[in-house]
Amino acid sequence: MAGLLLAGNGCIHRRLTIHSDPPGALVMLEGEEIGYTPCSVDFTHYGTRELTLIKDGYETLTVMQKVRTPWYQYTPVEFFADNTLLTHKTDRSEFTYRMRRQEVVPTGELLDRAAGLRSTAQIPAAMPSNGR
């Protein structure tokens, strides 16, 4: 009976799916491009992953996303779940992110800010007194 259990051909398939609002954002997983939302990628290990979403007209979004480990993937249960299941199991982790529109600052306002910073930088700092 034990040999029959160990001969099972089951396995756990892990899949991470990323959605964004709006869709079509470039997704980078730990610095590597994986596609445009909605997109999916297989993974081996659970844990915290760095996700970056990039889309023209929207602020770039970087998050440290925790991909939780299900109970059947903790030792020693993991051995049996990975090796003795009689069927394949897919563990899907899905995350959705809302992206914020990028604020467009009018050129005149931007030039005014630059002029203000320039004039502030040119004012010498007050010299500390020696108590005289």
N, C-alpha and C positions, 0 to 999 in steps of 0.2 A: 504494500500500500504506500509506504514512504517513497519507494522508487517511482511510483505512478505520480505522486504529488510533485516530486522534483523534476519529472519529465514534462511538466506543463509547459506550453509554449506561449504563455501569456507574458505581457510586459506592460509597463506604464509609459505612455507617450505624453510628454509635457509640451504644452503649446501656450504661448503668450500672444495675446491679441491686443492691439492698441487702436483706439478710436479717437477722433478729435472732432470738435465743433468749432469751426467748420472742418469738413473732411479735406483731404488732400495735403496735409502737412507732412513734410519730410520727417521721418523718425530715425533718430540715432540712438542705438543701444550701446552704452559704454563706449561712445566715440566712433562706432561703426554704423554706416547707413544700412538700414534694413528694409526701407521702402517708404511708401506714402500711405497715409491713413485712408481707410482702415487696412492694417497690415498685421500679419502673424509671423511668428518665428518659433521654431522648436528650441527648447532649452534643456539642460541636463540637471542643473543645481538650483535649488530654491535660495532665496535670500534677497538682499536689497540691490536693486539695479538702477543705474543712472540712465534716465530717459531724457532726450532732448527733442522737442518738436519745433520745427522751423517752417514758417509760411510767410510769403510776401504780404505786407500790409498788417501783420500781426506781430506782437511781441514774442520773441523766442522764449520758450518755456522749458526749463530744466527742472526735473524732479528726481528725488531719490525714492523710488517705488519699492515697497516691500512686497515680495511675492511669497505669500505664506505657504508653509509646508503643511500638507494635509496629514491627518493622524496616521494614515497607513504608510507614510514615508519616513517615519521615525524608526530607528533601530530598536529592537530586532524585527519589528513587523515589516519593515521595508524589504528585507530579504525574501520573505514569503510573498509579499505583494508583487515584487518584481519577477520572481522565479516560479511561482506555483499557480498563478492564475490560469484558468483554462481559456480565458478570453483576453483580448486586448482592452486596456482601459486608457482613455484619453483624459488627462487632467488639464482643463482649460482655465487659464487665468486671463480675465479681460479687464481692461482699464479704459476709461473715457476721460478726456481732458478738454476743458473749455478754454479756448485761446482768447486773449484780449486784443482788440484792435490797437494797432500802433498809433500813438498820438502824433499828429503832424503839426509841428510848430510853424506858424507863418514866418517867412524869411525876415520880415521887418522886426518881429519880436526876437528872433534869434540874434540878429545883428545888434539890437539894443542890449541884450544880455551880454554879448561879447564885449561891447564898448564899456559896460558897467564893470565887468571883471577886469578889463584892461586898465581902467582908471583906478580901480582899487589896488591893483598890483603895483602901480606907480607911486602911490603915496608911501613915503618912508615911515617905518614904524617909529613910535615915540621912543626917545632915548630914556633909559631908566636913570633916575636921579640918584646921586650918591649921598643924599641927605644933606646937601649944602644949600 
